[in-house]
Amino acid sequence: MEADNTQTTPKPSSLRWKILRQALLRRPTLQNSDEILNRISRRTTDGFNLIPCQLLDKDSTSRDSRVCYTIPVAGSPKLFLTQRVDNHADLGDFEICNRYNVDNTGIVCQWPSEDVLAFFCLSNAEMFRSKRVIELGSGYGLAGLVIAATTEALEVVISDGNPQVVDYIQLNIDSNSGVFGGTRVKSMTLHWNQEDLSDLFNSFDVIVASDW
Ligand SMILES: C[S@@+](CC[C@H](N)C(=O)[O-])C[C@H]1O[C@@H](n2cnc3c(N)ncnc32)[C@H](O)[C@@H]1O
């Protein structure tokens, strides 16, 4: 008779989500943390909702929606992002990808990994205080915006290699400019296969990224 190994050899994907869950569970100090952690799910489509979000309205003339993110720390501001929520790319998106030799994953949706990165940064705010920070391959840039709004960083640059994505980043920086205090916040088109990145280590104290 063959042994049943299904219980003893978890799939790599299960291990990955387990590691993420453990990392999140080590941070019990946030407001409503038990409630937040109970919402953790392996379903990537729903995400973790660690930075709770609410769809506000859909622009009838484009595919954009306005989404409100509530930072789960008392006294923190809300963030308002323009982004897509329909989870697909169209022909125009693929044309931009081909022209700039980059993928279109940043435009398709806000990925669960960005939610986790934003939550991690919020949970480790002291790491960013008075620092020059850059986010790479940021997509809509939720984590960079959370850092800018909550950690008293000196400077936050939110970057991506897809110029279409960078337009959204700049729009989202502009929409939230009132909540950054003394932190300088900028967008940047930064394609890590095409640029000389050697200066990054001199220009920034902290580099954050998720899910390239
Ligand atoms: C899967 S998305 C992840 C976005 C976000 N960090 C997250 O975790 O949800 C990958 C991001 O990396 C960007 N990207 C892909 N290739 C890149 C490159 N060579 N240089 C810079 N950015 C790149 C994409 O435009 C996209 O926004």
The ligand as an SDF file (V2000), in Angstrom:
LIG
                    3D

 27 29  0  0  0  0  0  0  0  0999 V2000
    3.2890   42.1870  -10.1960 C   0  0  0  0  0  0  0  0  0  0  0  0
    3.3790   43.9480  -10.2210 S   0  0  0  0  0  0  0  0  0  0  0  0
    3.6110   44.2750   -8.5130 C   0  0  0  0  0  0  0  0  0  0  0  0
    3.1870   45.6470   -8.1590 C   0  0  0  0  0  0  0  0  0  0  0  0
    3.2530   45.9360   -6.6710 C   0  0  0  0  0  0  0  0  0  0  0  0
    4.6040   46.0780   -6.1990 N   0  0  0  0  0  0  0  0  0  0  0  0
    2.5480   44.8480   -5.8930 C   0  0  0  0  0  0  0  0  0  0  0  0
    3.1900   44.1210   -5.1390 O   0  0  0  0  0  0  0  0  0  0  0  0
    1.3360   44.7230   -6.0520 O   0  0  0  0  0  0  0  0  0  0  0  0
    5.0600   44.2180  -10.8700 C   0  0  0  0  0  0  0  0  0  0  0  0
    5.3590   45.6920  -11.0520 C   0  0  0  0  0  0  0  0  0  0  0  0
    6.7170   45.8120  -11.4900 O   0  0  0  0  0  0  0  0  0  0  0  0
    6.7530   46.6620  -12.6300 C   0  0  0  0  0  0  0  0  0  0  0  0
    7.8590   46.1960  -13.4600 N   0  0  0  0  0  0  0  0  0  0  0  0
    7.9190   45.0650  -14.1890 C   0  0  0  0  0  0  0  0  0  0  0  0
    9.1120   44.9700  -14.8300 N   0  0  0  0  0  0  0  0  0  0  0  0
    9.8090   46.0860  -14.4570 C   0  0  0  0  0  0  0  0  0  0  0  0
   11.1260   46.5710  -14.7660 C   0  0  0  0  0  0  0  0  0  0  0  0
   11.9370   45.8960  -15.5780 N   0  0  0  0  0  0  0  0  0  0  0  0
   11.5320   47.7220  -14.1960 N   0  0  0  0  0  0  0  0  0  0  0  0
   10.6940   48.4090  -13.3430 C   0  0  0  0  0  0  0  0  0  0  0  0
    9.4530   48.0080  -13.0250 N   0  0  0  0  0  0  0  0  0  0  0  0
    9.0140   46.8570  -13.5740 C   0  0  0  0  0  0  0  0  0  0  0  0
    5.4080   46.5170  -13.3050 C   0  0  0  0  0  0  0  0  0  0  0  0
    5.0810   47.6450  -14.0960 O   0  0  0  0  0  0  0  0  0  0  0  0
    4.4910   46.3360  -12.1110 C   0  0  0  0  0  0  0  0  0  0  0  0
    3.9980   47.5640  -11.6370 O   0  0  0  0  0  0  0  0  0  0  0  0
  1  2  1  0
  2  3  1  0
  2 10  1  0
  3  4  1  0
  4  5  1  0
  5  6  1  0
  5  7  1  0
  7  8  2  0
  7  9  1  0
 10 11  1  0
 11 12  1  0
 11 26  1  0
 12 13  1  0
 13 14  1  0
 13 24  1  0
 14 15  1  0
 14 23  1  0
 15 16  2  0
 16 17  1  0
 17 18  1  0
 17 23  2  0
 18 19  1  0
 18 20  2  0
 20 21  1  0
 21 22  2  0
 22 23  1  0
 24 25  1  0
 24 26  1  0
 26 27  1  0
M  CHG  2   2   1   9  -1
M  END
$$$$
